[in-house]
Amino acid sequence: MAKQTQRGYYESRISEITGFQNVEDLIRIEECMRIDLFHSTLDWLSAEQFDKGAFKAIQVLRLGAEMGYWDHLNSDQEDSNNVSSL
């Protein structure tokens, strides 16, 4: 499978509000929002719900990585200051 290099709308929005730049991380955050948090598409969310969901997804992904369920976010490994205040 080819590595995705272009951002979609949701990845761009997540990057804008979180500061994350790594495309793989942005895709993981979006998938976590869809699958684990909202169990749905994202198009029905208000801007506030979407923004809160993005930060909550980062928390979920970080916690899972700390517990050994999956790999850490690339952005956390590249820049430990990125969204560190969550």
N, C-alpha and C positions, 0 to 999 in steps of 0.2 A: 504494500500500500504506500502510495506516494505521500510524503510529508506535506501538509497544508501550509502554505506560506502567506496566503491572503486572508485578511480578516473579514468575517461577515459582520452584519450589523450588530449582533449581540456581543461579539468579541470586541468590537470597537467601543461599544458603550461600556462594557466591563472594564476595559483598559482605561477609558476616560475617567471613570469614577474611582478605580482602585489604584491606578498607577502601574499596574502590571503590564509588561510589554511582551513577554514570551508567549507566542501563539499557542503552544501546547498547553500552557497553564490556562490561558483564556478559554480554550476548548474544554478543558477539565472543569473549570469553574461553571461554564454554561451547562455542561452535562449534569453536574451536581445539582444545579438549580432546577433543571428539568426533572431529573429522576428522583433525587433524594429529598429535595425541599418542597417542591410544588406538585410533583407527580403529574405534570401537565406541560402544555406549551407555555411560553412566556408572554405571548402577545396580549393576554388579558390583564396583565399586571399594570398597576399605576407606576409612574416613574419612581415614586418613593418605595413601593414594594419591591420593584426591580433592584433598586440600589441597595436596600437592606438585604435582599436575597443574595446579591453578589458577595457582600461582606460575610454573610452567614455561611455561604458555600466555602469561602476561604477558610473560615474557622473549622468547618467540618473536614475539609481536606487536610488541614494541618493536624487536627486531632487524630485522624485516621493514620496519617504518616507517623506521628509520634507513637502510636500504638502498634505500628508495624504492619498495618493492613495494606498499605500501598506506598509508593515512592513519594518523597517530598516534592513540593512544587519546585520547578526549576528556578523560579524567581527568588525563592527563599534561599536557595543554594548560591545564587549569583549575587544577591543583594540582601543581606540580613536586615537592613533597615526598611525594606519595602513592606508597607502596611503592618509594621510591627506593633502598632498600638491597638490591634484588634482585641 
